[in-house]
Amino acid sequence: MTPPVKYLKEVAKQGKKVRWPSRETLWPSIAVVICIALFCAIFLALEDLTAQSIIQQLEAAFGA
């Protein structure tokens, strides 16, 4: 097993080799992630409301 100090030094060395994106390429990516997250949040909220409505109707119909 690699000692923790050596491991962290190797992680830092590899981190310096990474080619980080520029601001021009980063902002469109951030926009896409935010749009997908909002779409998923809205979809799940609507799905939850629909399921809640169906459960309430079933409870009313079968007297649970």
mmCIF file as Biopython writes it, N, C-alpha, C and O atoms, coordinates in Angstrom:
data_model
#
loop_
_atom_site.group_PDB
_atom_site.id
_atom_site.type_symbol
_atom_site.label_atom_id
_atom_site.label_alt_id
_atom_site.label_comp_id
_atom_site.label_asym_id
_atom_site.label_entity_id
_atom_site.label_seq_id
_atom_site.pdbx_PDB_ins_code
_atom_site.Cartn_x
_atom_site.Cartn_y
_atom_site.Cartn_z
_atom_site.occupancy
_atom_site.B_iso_or_equiv
_atom_site.auth_seq_id
_atom_site.auth_asym_id
_atom_site.pdbx_PDB_model_num
ATOM 1   N N  . MET A ? 1  ? 0.847   -1.181 0.000   1.0 0.0 1  A 1 
ATOM 2   C CA . MET A ? 1  ? 0.000   0.000  0.000   1.0 0.0 1  A 1 
ATOM 3   C C  . MET A ? 1  ? 0.895   1.247  0.000   1.0 0.0 1  A 1 
ATOM 4   O O  . MET A ? 1  ? 1.913   1.290  0.691   1.0 0.0 1  A 1 
ATOM 5   N N  . THR A ? 2  ? 0.505   2.250  -0.777  1.0 0.0 2  A 1 
ATOM 6   C CA . THR A ? 2  ? 1.279   3.477  -0.893  1.0 0.0 2  A 1 
ATOM 7   C C  . THR A ? 2  ? 1.086   4.348  0.345   1.0 0.0 2  A 1 
ATOM 8   O O  . THR A ? 2  ? -0.040  4.540  0.803   1.0 0.0 2  A 1 
ATOM 9   N N  . PRO A ? 3  ? 2.186   4.877  0.889   1.0 0.0 3  A 1 
ATOM 10  C CA . PRO A ? 3  ? 2.048   5.781  2.036   1.0 0.0 3  A 1 
ATOM 11  C C  . PRO A ? 3  ? 1.238   7.029  1.652   1.0 0.0 3  A 1 
ATOM 12  O O  . PRO A ? 3  ? 1.341   7.500  0.519   1.0 0.0 3  A 1 
ATOM 13  N N  . PRO A ? 4  ? 0.445   7.563  2.572   1.0 0.0 4  A 1 
ATOM 14  C CA . PRO A ? 4  ? -0.423  8.703  2.256   1.0 0.0 4  A 1 
ATOM 15  C C  . PRO A ? 4  ? 0.324   9.925  1.723   1.0 0.0 4  A 1 
ATOM 16  O O  . PRO A ? 4  ? -0.171  10.595 0.816   1.0 0.0 4  A 1 
ATOM 17  N N  . VAL A ? 5  ? 1.503   10.228 2.266   1.0 0.0 5  A 1 
ATOM 18  C CA . VAL A ? 5  ? 2.239   11.416 1.824   1.0 0.0 5  A 1 
ATOM 19  C C  . VAL A ? 5  ? 2.681   11.249 0.377   1.0 0.0 5  A 1 
ATOM 20  O O  . VAL A ? 5  ? 2.570   12.183 -0.417  1.0 0.0 5  A 1 
ATOM 21  N N  . LYS A ? 6  ? 3.180   10.071 0.028   1.0 0.0 6  A 1 
ATOM 22  C CA . LYS A ? 6  ? 3.607   9.811  -1.350  1.0 0.0 6  A 1 
ATOM 23  C C  . LYS A ? 6  ? 2.406   9.883  -2.296  1.0 0.0 6  A 1 
ATOM 24  O O  . LYS A ? 6  ? 2.487   10.449 -3.386  1.0 0.0 6  A 1 
ATOM 25  N N  . TYR A ? 7  ? 1.303   9.304  -1.857  1.0 0.0 7  A 1 
ATOM 26  C CA . TYR A ? 7  ? 0.083   9.335  -2.672  1.0 0.0 7  A 1 
ATOM 27  C C  . TYR A ? 7  ? -0.346  10.774 -2.968  1.0 0.0 7  A 1 
ATOM 28  O O  . TYR A ? 7  ? -0.661  11.102 -4.112  1.0 0.0 7  A 1 
ATOM 29  N N  . LEU A ? 8  ? -0.361  11.628 -1.951  1.0 0.0 8  A 1 
ATOM 30  C CA . LEU A ? 8  ? -0.777  13.016 -2.135  1.0 0.0 8  A 1 
ATOM 31  C C  . LEU A ? 8  ? 0.194   13.771 -3.038  1.0 0.0 8  A 1 
ATOM 32  O O  . LEU A ? 8  ? -0.231  14.619 -3.822  1.0 0.0 8  A 1 
ATOM 33  N N  . LYS A ? 9  ? 1.490   13.475 -2.940  1.0 0.0 9  A 1 
ATOM 34  C CA . LYS A ? 9  ? 2.466   14.114 -3.830  1.0 0.0 9  A 1 
ATOM 35  C C  . LYS A ? 9  ? 2.217   13.705 -5.278  1.0 0.0 9  A 1 
ATOM 36  O O  . LYS A ? 9  ? 2.309   14.536 -6.182  1.0 0.0 9  A 1 
ATOM 37  N N  . GLU A ? 10 ? 1.901   12.430 -5.503  1.0 0.0 10 A 1 
ATOM 38  C CA . GLU A ? 10 ? 1.611   11.963 -6.854  1.0 0.0 10 A 1 
ATOM 39  C C  . GLU A ? 10 ? 0.319   12.570 -7.383  1.0 0.0 10 A 1 
ATOM 40  O O  . GLU A ? 10 ? 0.224   12.889 -8.568  1.0 0.0 10 A 1 
ATOM 41  N N  . VAL A ? 11 ? -0.672  12.732 -6.517  1.0 0.0 11 A 1 
ATOM 42  C CA . VAL A ? 11 ? -1.928  13.373 -6.928  1.0 0.0 11 A 1 
ATOM 43  C C  . VAL A ? 11 ? -1.654  14.815 -7.352  1.0 0.0 11 A 1 
ATOM 44  O O  . VAL A ? 11 ? -2.180  15.271 -8.367  1.0 0.0 11 A 1 
ATOM 45  N N  . ALA A ? 12 ? -0.836  15.532 -6.586  1.0 0.0 12 A 1 
ATOM 46  C CA . ALA A ? 12 ? -0.507  16.916 -6.929  1.0 0.0 12 A 1 
ATOM 47  C C  . ALA A ? 12 ? 0.256   16.973 -8.250  1.0 0.0 12 A 1 
ATOM 48  O O  . ALA A ? 12 ? 0.016   17.864 -9.065  1.0 0.0 12 A 1 
ATOM 49  N N  . LYS A ? 13 ? 1.167   16.035 -8.466  1.0 0.0 13 A 1 
ATOM 50  C CA . LYS A ? 13 ? 1.933   15.995 -9.714  1.0 0.0 13 A 1 
ATOM 51  C C  . LYS A ? 13 ? 1.006   15.757 -10.913 1.0 0.0 13 A 1 
ATOM 52  O O  . LYS A ? 13 ? 1.147   16.407 -11.949 1.0 0.0 13 A 1 
ATOM 53  N N  . GLN A ? 14 ? 0.068   14.834 -10.768 1.0 0.0 14 A 1 
ATOM 54  C CA . GLN A ? 14 ? -0.881  14.558 -11.849 1.0 0.0 14 A 1 
ATOM 55  C C  . GLN A ? 14 ? -1.831  15.734 -12.070 1.0 0.0 14 A 1 
ATOM 56  O O  . GLN A ? 14 ? -2.225  16.007 -13.203 1.0 0.0 14 A 1 
ATOM 57  N N  . GLY A ? 15 ? -2.198  16.428 -11.000 1.0 0.0 15 A 1 
ATOM 58  C CA . GLY A ? 15 ? -3.075  17.595 -11.121 1.0 0.0 15 A 1 
ATOM 59  C C  . GLY A ? 15 ? -2.445  18.702 -11.932 1.0 0.0 15 A 1 
ATOM 60  O O  . GLY A ? 15 ? -3.144  19.460 -12.604 1.0 0.0 15 A 1 
ATOM 61  N N  . LYS A ? 16 ? -1.118  18.804 -11.875 1.0 0.0 16 A 1 
ATOM 62  C CA . LYS A ? 16 ? -0.435  19.832 -12.662 1.0 0.0 16 A 1 
ATOM 63  C C  . LYS A ? 16 ? -0.398  19.481 -14.143 1.0 0.0 16 A 1 
ATOM 64  O O  . LYS A ? 16 ? -0.232  20.365 -14.982 1.0 0.0 16 A 1 
ATOM 65  N N  . LYS A ? 17 ? -0.550  18.198 -14.475 1.0 0.0 17 A 1 
ATOM 66  C CA . LYS A ? 17 ? -0.540  17.763 -15.872 1.0 0.0 17 A 1 
ATOM 67  C C  . LYS A ? 17 ? -1.886  17.964 -16.563 1.0 0.0 17 A 1 
ATOM 68  O O  . LYS A ? 17 ? -1.968  17.917 -17.790 1.0 0.0 17 A 1 
ATOM 69  N N  . VAL A ? 18 ? -2.932  18.187 -15.785 1.0 0.0 18 A 1 
ATOM 70  C CA . VAL A ? 18 ? -4.278  18.319 -16.338 1.0 0.0 18 A 1 
ATOM 71  C C  . VAL A ? 18 ? -4.373  19.596 -17.154 1.0 0.0 18 A 1 
ATOM 72  O O  . VAL A ? 18 ? -3.882  20.648 -16.746 1.0 0.0 18 A 1 
ATOM 73  N N  . ARG A ? 19 ? -5.012  19.489 -18.312 1.0 0.0 19 A 1 
ATOM 74  C CA . ARG A ? 19 ? -5.247  20.668 -19.159 1.0 0.0 19 A 1 
ATOM 75  C C  . ARG A ? 19 ? -6.638  21.199 -18.803 1.0 0.0 19 A 1 
ATOM 76  O O  . ARG A ? 19 ? -7.654  20.670 -19.255 1.0 0.0 19 A 1 
ATOM 77  N N  . TRP A ? 20 ? -6.663  22.245 -17.992 1.0 0.0 20 A 1 
ATOM 78  C CA . TRP A ? 20 ? -7.923  22.796 -17.517 1.0 0.0 20 A 1 
ATOM 79  C C  . TRP A ? 20 ? -8.574  23.620 -18.618 1.0 0.0 20 A 1 
ATOM 80  O O  . TRP A ? 20 ? -7.871  24.249 -19.410 1.0 0.0 20 A 1 
ATOM 81  N N  . PRO A ? 21 ? -9.916  23.630 -18.686 1.0 0.0 21 A 1 
ATOM 82  C CA . PRO A ? 21 ? -10.604 24.388 -19.742 1.0 0.0 21 A 1 
ATOM 83  C C  . PRO A ? 21 ? -10.487 25.893 -19.515 1.0 0.0 21 A 1 
ATOM 84  O O  . PRO A ? 21 ? -10.334 26.366 -18.389 1.0 0.0 21 A 1 
ATOM 85  N N  . SER A ? 22 ? -10.566 26.625 -20.625 1.0 0.0 22 A 1 
ATOM 86  C CA . SER A ? 22 ? -10.551 28.085 -20.529 1.0 0.0 22 A 1 
ATOM 87  C C  . SER A ? 22 ? -11.947 28.574 -20.158 1.0 0.0 22 A 1 
ATOM 88  O O  . SER A ? 22 ? -12.913 27.811 -20.182 1.0 0.0 22 A 1 
ATOM 89  N N  . ARG A ? 23 ? -12.037 29.839 -19.820 1.0 0.0 23 A 1 
ATOM 90  C CA . ARG A ? 23 ? -13.349 30.400 -19.463 1.0 0.0 23 A 1 
ATOM 91  C C  . ARG A ? 23 ? -14.312 30.344 -20.639 1.0 0.0 23 A 1 
ATOM 92  O O  . ARG A ? 23 ? -15.513 30.150 -20.452 1.0 0.0 23 A 1 
ATOM 93  N N  . GLU A ? 24 ? -13.789 30.513 -21.851 1.0 0.0 24 A 1 
ATOM 94  C CA . GLU A ? 24 ? -14.647 30.503 -23.037 1.0 0.0 24 A 1 
ATOM 95  C C  . GLU A ? 24 ? -15.301 29.138 -23.244 1.0 0.0 24 A 1 
ATOM 96  O O  . GLU A ? 24 ? -16.440 29.062 -23.705 1.0 0.0 24 A 1 
ATOM 97  N N  . THR A ? 25 ? -14.598 28.075 -22.911 1.0 0.0 25 A 1 
ATOM 98  C CA . THR A ? 25 ? -15.190 26.744 -23.069 1.0 0.0 25 A 1 
ATOM 99  C C  . THR A ? 25 ? -15.927 26.295 -21.815 1.0 0.0 25 A 1 
ATOM 100 O O  . THR A ? 25 ? -16.770 25.401 -21.877 1.0 0.0 25 A 1 
ATOM 101 N N  . LEU A ? 26 ? -15.619 26.900 -20.693 1.0 0.0 26 A 1 
ATOM 102 C CA . LEU A ? 26 ? -16.232 26.479 -19.438 1.0 0.0 26 A 1 
ATOM 103 C C  . LEU A ? 26 ? -17.672 26.969 -19.300 1.0 0.0 26 A 1 
ATOM 104 O O  . LEU A ? 26 ? -18.537 26.212 -18.860 1.0 0.0 26 A 1 
ATOM 105 N N  . TRP A ? 27 ? -17.946 28.226 -19.671 1.0 0.0 27 A 1 
ATOM 106 C CA . TRP A ? 27 ? -19.283 28.797 -19.466 1.0 0.0 27 A 1 
ATOM 107 C C  . TRP A ? 27 ? -20.377 28.064 -20.236 1.0 0.0 27 A 1 
ATOM 108 O O  . TRP A ? 27 ? -21.440 27.830 -19.662 1.0 0.0 27 A 1 
ATOM 109 N N  . PRO A ? 28 ? -20.182 27.686 -21.509 1.0 0.0 28 A 1 
ATOM 110 C CA . PRO A ? 28 ? -21.245 26.901 -22.168 1.0 0.0 28 A 1 
ATOM 111 C C  . PRO A ? 28 ? -21.499 25.562 -21.479 1.0 0.0 28 A 1 
ATOM 112 O O  . PRO A ? 28 ? -22.638 25.101 -21.408 1.0 0.0 28 A 1 
ATOM 113 N N  . SER A ? 29 ? -20.452 24.949 -20.981 1.0 0.0 29 A 1 
ATOM 114 C CA . SER A ? 29 ? -20.618 23.677 -20.280 1.0 0.0 29 A 1 
ATOM 115 C C  . SER A ? 29 ? -21.425 23.868 -18.995 1.0 0.0 29 A 1 
ATOM 116 O O  . SER A ? 29 ? -22.286 23.052 -18.667 1.0 0.0 29 A 1 
ATOM 117 N N  . ILE A ? 30 ? -21.143 24.934 -18.284 1.0 0.0 30 A 1 
ATOM 118 C CA . ILE A ? 30 ? -21.884 25.236 -17.055 1.0 0.0 30 A 1 
ATOM 119 C C  . ILE A ? 30 ? -23.360 25.481 -17.388 1.0 0.0 30 A 1 
ATOM 120 O O  . ILE A ? 30 ? -24.248 25.030 -16.665 1.0 0.0 30 A 1 
ATOM 121 N N  . ALA A ? 31 ? -23.610 26.194 -18.480 1.0 0.0 31 A 1 
ATOM 122 C CA . ALA A ? 31 ? -24.990 26.471 -18.887 1.0 0.0 31 A 1 
ATOM 123 C C  . ALA A ? 31 ? -25.738 25.181 -19.207 1.0 0.0 31 A 1 
ATOM 124 O O  . ALA A ? 31 ? -26.907 25.037 -18.850 1.0 0.0 31 A 1 
ATOM 125 N N  . VAL A ? 32 ? -25.078 24.256 -19.871 1.0 0.0 32 A 1 
ATOM 126 C CA . VAL A ? 32 ? -25.713 22.975 -20.199 1.0 0.0 32 A 1 
ATOM 127 C C  . VAL A ? 32 ? -26.038 22.204 -18.926 1.0 0.0 32 A 1 
ATOM 128 O O  . VAL A ? 32 ? -27.129 21.646 -18.804 1.0 0.0 32 A 1 
ATOM 129 N N  . VAL A ? 33 ? -25.119 22.164 -17.990 1.0 0.0 33 A 1 
ATOM 130 C CA . VAL A ? 33 ? -25.346 21.448 -16.734 1.0 0.0 33 A 1 
ATOM 131 C C  . VAL A ? 33 ? -26.512 22.065 -15.967 1.0 0.0 33 A 1 
ATOM 132 O O  . VAL A ? 33 ? -27.349 21.342 -15.427 1.0 0.0 33 A 1 
ATOM 133 N N  . ILE A ? 34 ? -26.573 23.386 -15.914 1.0 0.0 34 A 1 
ATOM 134 C CA . ILE A ? 34 ? -27.673 24.057 -15.207 1.0 0.0 34 A 1 
ATOM 135 C C  . ILE A ? 34 ? -29.005 23.774 -15.889 1.0 0.0 34 A 1 
ATOM 136 O O  . ILE A ? 34 ? -30.000 23.516 -15.212 1.0 0.0 34 A 1 
ATOM 137 N N  . CYS A ? 35 ? -29.039 23.819 -17.215 1.0 0.0 35 A 1 
ATOM 138 C CA . CYS A ? 35 ? -30.287 23.548 -17.941 1.0 0.0 35 A 1 
ATOM 139 C C  . CYS A ? 35 ? -30.761 22.115 -17.706 1.0 0.0 35 A 1 
ATOM 140 O O  . CYS A ? 35 ? -31.948 21.883 -17.480 1.0 0.0 35 A 1 
ATOM 141 N N  . ILE A ? 36 ? -29.844 21.162 -17.758 1.0 0.0 36 A 1 
ATOM 142 C CA . ILE A ? 36 ? -30.225 19.765 -17.523 1.0 0.0 36 A 1 
ATOM 143 C C  . ILE A ? 36 ? -30.717 19.579 -16.091 1.0 0.0 36 A 1 
ATOM 144 O O  . ILE A ? 36 ? -31.698 18.872 -15.859 1.0 0.0 36 A 1 
ATOM 145 N N  . ALA A ? 37 ? -30.043 20.211 -15.129 1.0 0.0 37 A 1 
ATOM 146 C CA . ALA A ? 37 ? -30.460 20.093 -13.730 1.0 0.0 37 A 1 
ATOM 147 C C  . ALA A ? 37 ? -31.852 20.693 -13.527 1.0 0.0 37 A 1 
ATOM 148 O O  . ALA A ? 37 ? -32.673 20.111 -12.819 1.0 0.0 37 A 1 
ATOM 149 N N  . LEU A ? 38 ? -32.125 21.841 -14.134 1.0 0.0 38 A 1 
ATOM 150 C CA . LEU A ? 38 ? -33.453 22.453 -14.020 1.0 0.0 38 A 1 
ATOM 151 C C  . LEU A ? 38 ? -34.516 21.585 -14.663 1.0 0.0 38 A 1 
ATOM 152 O O  . LEU A ? 38 ? -35.598 21.412 -14.104 1.0 0.0 38 A 1 
ATOM 153 N N  . PHE A ? 39 ? -34.218 21.033 -15.840 1.0 0.0 39 A 1 
ATOM 154 C CA . PHE A ? 39 ? -35.167 20.151 -16.519 1.0 0.0 39 A 1 
ATOM 155 C C  . PHE A ? 39 ? -35.490 18.945 -15.640 1.0 0.0 39 A 1 
ATOM 156 O O  . PHE A ? 39 ? -36.655 18.580 -15.483 1.0 0.0 39 A 1 
ATOM 157 N N  . CYS A ? 40 ? -34.455 18.328 -15.067 1.0 0.0 40 A 1 
ATOM 158 C CA . CYS A ? 40 ? -34.669 17.164 -14.202 1.0 0.0 40 A 1 
ATOM 159 C C  . CYS A ? 40 ? -35.470 17.535 -12.964 1.0 0.0 40 A 1 
ATOM 160 O O  . CYS A ? 40 ? -36.349 16.780 -12.548 1.0 0.0 40 A 1 
ATOM 161 N N  . ALA A ? 41 ? -35.178 18.688 -12.369 1.0 0.0 41 A 1 
ATOM 162 C CA . ALA A ? 41 ? -35.909 19.119 -11.178 1.0 0.0 41 A 1 
ATOM 163 C C  . ALA A ? 41 ? -37.385 19.333 -11.492 1.0 0.0 41 A 1 
ATOM 164 O O  . ALA A ? 41 ? -38.250 18.906 -10.727 1.0 0.0 41 A 1 
ATOM 165 N N  . ILE A ? 42 ? -37.675 19.989 -12.606 1.0 0.0 42 A 1 
ATOM 166 C CA . ILE A ? 42 ? -39.070 20.235 -12.994 1.0 0.0 42 A 1 
ATOM 167 C C  . ILE A ? 42 ? -39.771 18.915 -13.309 1.0 0.0 42 A 1 
ATOM 168 O O  . ILE A ? 42 ? -40.906 18.694 -12.888 1.0 0.0 42 A 1 
ATOM 169 N N  . PHE A ? 43 ? -39.089 18.041 -14.051 1.0 0.0 43 A 1 
ATOM 170 C CA . PHE A ? 43 ? -39.676 16.748 -14.398 1.0 0.0 43 A 1 
ATOM 171 C C  . PHE A ? 43 ? -40.006 15.938 -13.147 1.0 0.0 43 A 1 
ATOM 172 O O  . PHE A ? 43 ? -41.100 15.386 -13.032 1.0 0.0 43 A 1 
ATOM 173 N N  . LEU A ? 44 ? -39.063 15.868 -12.213 1.0 0.0 44 A 1 
ATOM 174 C CA . LEU A ? 44 ? -39.302 15.093 -10.990 1.0 0.0 44 A 1 
ATOM 175 C C  . LEU A ? 44 ? -40.387 15.715 -10.121 1.0 0.0 44 A 1 
ATOM 176 O O  . LEU A ? 44 ? -41.144 14.992 -9.474  1.0 0.0 44 A 1 
ATOM 177 N N  . ALA A ? 45 ? -40.476 17.036 -10.095 1.0 0.0 45 A 1 
ATOM 178 C CA . ALA A ? 45 ? -41.534 17.690 -9.331  1.0 0.0 45 A 1 
ATOM 179 C C  . ALA A ? 45 ? -42.904 17.365 -9.931  1.0 0.0 45 A 1 
ATOM 180 O O  . ALA A ? 45 ? -43.851 17.072 -9.200  1.0 0.0 45 A 1 
ATOM 181 N N  . LEU A ? 46 ? -43.008 17.417 -11.256 1.0 0.0 46 A 1 
ATOM 182 C CA . LEU A ? 46 ? -44.279 17.081 -11.906 1.0 0.0 46 A 1 
ATOM 183 C C  . LEU A ? 46 ? -44.633 15.609 -11.707 1.0 0.0 46 A 1 
ATOM 184 O O  . LEU A ? 46 ? -45.795 15.266 -11.490 1.0 0.0 46 A 1 
ATOM 185 N N  . GLU A ? 47 ? -43.627 14.750 -11.783 1.0 0.0 47 A 1 
ATOM 186 C CA . GLU A ? 47 ? -43.865 13.332 -11.556 1.0 0.0 47 A 1 
ATOM 187 C C  . GLU A ? 47 ? -44.339 13.085 -10.123 1.0 0.0 47 A 1 
ATOM 188 O O  . GLU A ? 47 ? -45.223 12.259 -9.895  1.0 0.0 47 A 1 
ATOM 189 N N  . ASP A ? 48 ? -43.763 13.786 -9.177  1.0 0.0 48 A 1 
ATOM 190 C CA . ASP A ? 48 ? -44.148 13.640 -7.776  1.0 0.0 48 A 1 
ATOM 191 C C  . ASP A ? 48 ? -45.587 14.111 -7.561  1.0 0.0 48 A 1 
ATOM 192 O O  . ASP A ? 48 ? -46.366 13.455 -6.869  1.0 0.0 48 A 1 
ATOM 193 N N  . LEU A ? 49 ? -45.928 15.249 -8.158  1.0 0.0 49 A 1 
ATOM 194 C CA . LEU A ? 49 ? -47.298 15.753 -8.023  1.0 0.0 49 A 1 
ATOM 195 C C  . LEU A ? 49 ? -48.307 14.798 -8.649  1.0 0.0 49 A 1 
ATOM 196 O O  . LEU A ? 49 ? -49.392 14.591 -8.104  1.0 0.0 49 A 1 
ATOM 197 N N  . THR A ? 50 ? -47.951 14.217 -9.792  1.0 0.0 50 A 1 
ATOM 198 C CA . THR A ? 50 ? -48.840 13.263 -10.453 1.0 0.0 50 A 1 
ATOM 199 C C  . THR A ? 50 ? -49.028 12.020 -9.587  1.0 0.0 50 A 1 
ATOM 200 O O  . THR A ? 50 ? -50.150 11.545 -9.410  1.0 0.0 50 A 1 
ATOM 201 N N  . ALA A ? 51 ? -47.938 11.499 -9.055  1.0 0.0 51 A 1 
ATOM 202 C CA . ALA A ? 51 ? -48.028 10.312 -8.198  1.0 0.0 51 A 1 
ATOM 203 C C  . ALA A ? 51 ? -48.851 10.611 -6.948  1.0 0.0 51 A 1 
ATOM 204 O O  . ALA A ? 51 ? -49.646 9.778  -6.513  1.0 0.0 51 A 1 
ATOM 205 N N  . GLN A ? 52 ? -48.664 11.788 -6.375  1.0 0.0 52 A 1 
ATOM 206 C CA . GLN A ? 52 ? -49.430 12.173 -5.189  1.0 0.0 52 A 1 
ATOM 207 C C  . GLN A ? 52 ? -50.917 12.232 -5.510  1.0 0.0 52 A 1 
ATOM 208 O O  . GLN A ? 52 ? -51.746 11.780 -4.719  1.0 0.0 52 A 1 
ATOM 209 N N  . SER A ? 53 ? -51.249 12.778 -6.650  1.0 0.0 53 A 1 
ATOM 210 C CA . SER A ? 53 ? -52.654 12.867 -7.057  1.0 0.0 53 A 1 
ATOM 211 C C  . SER A ? 53 ? -53.253 11.479 -7.259  1.0 0.0 53 A 1 
ATOM 212 O O  . SER A ? 53 ? -54.380 11.218 -6.839  1.0 0.0 53 A 1 
ATOM 213 N N  . ILE A ? 54 ? -52.508 10.601 -7.895  1.0 0.0 54 A 1 
ATOM 214 C CA . ILE A ? 54 ? -53.005 9.242  -8.129  1.0 0.0 54 A 1 
ATOM 215 C C  . ILE A ? 54 ? -53.209 8.514  -6.800  1.0 0.0 54 A 1 
ATOM 216 O O  . ILE A ? 54 ? -54.213 7.825  -6.619  1.0 0.0 54 A 1 
ATOM 217 N N  . ILE A ? 55 ? -52.280 8.659  -5.888  1.0 0.0 55 A 1 
ATOM 218 C CA . ILE A ? 55 ? -52.399 8.000  -4.584  1.0 0.0 55 A 1 
ATOM 219 C C  . ILE A ? 55 ? -53.600 8.539  -3.819  1.0 0.0 55 A 1 
ATOM 220 O O  . ILE A ? 55 ? -54.317 7.766  -3.184  1.0 0.0 55 A 1 
ATOM 221 N N  . GLN A ? 56 ? -53.835 9.844  -3.865  1.0 0.0 56 A 1 
ATOM 222 C CA . GLN A ? 56 ? -54.994 10.421 -3.186  1.0 0.0 56 A 1 
ATOM 223 C C  . GLN A ? 56 ? -56.291 9.907  -3.788  1.0 0.0 56 A 1 
ATOM 224 O O  . GLN A ? 56 ? -57.244 9.636  -3.056  1.0 0.0 56 A 1 
ATOM 225 N N  . GLN A ? 57 ? -56.347 9.766  -5.108  1.0 0.0 57 A 1 
ATOM 226 C CA . GLN A ? 57 ? -57.551 9.248  -5.753  1.0 0.0 57 A 1 
ATOM 227 C C  . GLN A ? 57 ? -57.788 7.783  -5.387  1.0 0.0 57 A 1 
ATOM 228 O O  . GLN A ? 57 ? -58.927 7.367  -5.177  1.0 0.0 57 A 1 
ATOM 229 N N  . LEU A ? 58 ? -56.716 7.013  -5.314  1.0 0.0 58 A 1 
ATOM 230 C CA . LEU A ? 58 ? -56.853 5.601  -4.912  1.0 0.0 58 A 1 
ATOM 231 C C  . LEU A ? 58 ? -57.314 5.490  -3.471  1.0 0.0 58 A 1 
ATOM 232 O O  . LEU A ? 58 ? -58.158 4.650  -3.157  1.0 0.0 58 A 1 
ATOM 233 N N  . GLU A ? 59 ? -56.777 6.322  -2.591  1.0 0.0 59 A 1 
ATOM 234 C CA . GLU A ? 59 ? -57.204 6.313  -1.196  1.0 0.0 59 A 1 
ATOM 235 C C  . GLU A ? 59 ? -58.670 6.695  -1.061  1.0 0.0 59 A 1 
ATOM 236 O O  . GLU A ? 59 ? -59.398 6.113  -0.257  1.0 0.0 59 A 1 
ATOM 237 N N  . ALA A ? 60 ? -59.102 7.673  -1.849  1.0 0.0 60 A 1 
ATOM 238 C CA . ALA A ? 60 ? -60.503 8.094  -1.802  1.0 0.0 60 A 1 
ATOM 239 C C  . ALA A ? 60 ? -61.410 6.989  -2.351  1.0 0.0 60 A 1 
ATOM 240 O O  . ALA A ? 60 ? -62.509 6.776  -1.839  1.0 0.0 60 A 1 
ATOM 241 N N  . ALA A ? 61 ? -60.956 6.293  -3.379  1.0 0.0 61 A 1 
ATOM 242 C CA . ALA A ? 61 ? -61.774 5.265  -3.996  1.0 0.0 61 A 1 
ATOM 243 C C  . ALA A ? 61 ? -61.885 4.015  -3.115  1.0 0.0 61 A 1 
ATOM 244 O O  . ALA A ? 61 ? -62.942 3.387  -3.051  1.0 0.0 61 A 1 
ATOM 245 N N  . PHE A ? 62 ? -60.804 3.663  -2.448  1.0 0.0 62 A 1 
ATOM 246 C CA . PHE A ? 62 ? -60.797 2.422  -1.676  1.0 0.0 62 A 1 
ATOM 247 C C  . PHE A ? 62 ? -60.850 2.642  -0.176  1.0 0.0 62 A 1 
ATOM 248 O O  . PHE A ? 62 ? -60.777 1.680  0.588   1.0 0.0 62 A 1 
ATOM 249 N N  . GLY A ? 63 ? -60.974 3.886  0.264   1.0 0.0 63 A 1 
ATOM 250 C CA . GLY A ? 63 ? -61.162 4.202  1.660   1.0 0.0 63 A 1 
ATOM 251 C C  . GLY A ? 63 ? -60.028 3.789  2.577   1.0 0.0 63 A 1 
ATOM 252 O O  . GLY A ? 63 ? -60.262 3.266  3.667   1.0 0.0 63 A 1 
ATOM 253 N N  . ALA A ? 64 ? -58.841 4.013  2.154   1.0 0.0 64 A 1 
ATOM 254 C CA . ALA A ? 64 ? -57.703 3.617  2.979   1.0 0.0 64 A 1 
ATOM 255 C C  . ALA A ? 64 ? -57.403 4.653  4.024   1.0 0.0 64 A 1 
ATOM 256 O O  . ALA A ? 64 ? -56.472 4.484  4.811   1.0 0.0 64 A 1 
#
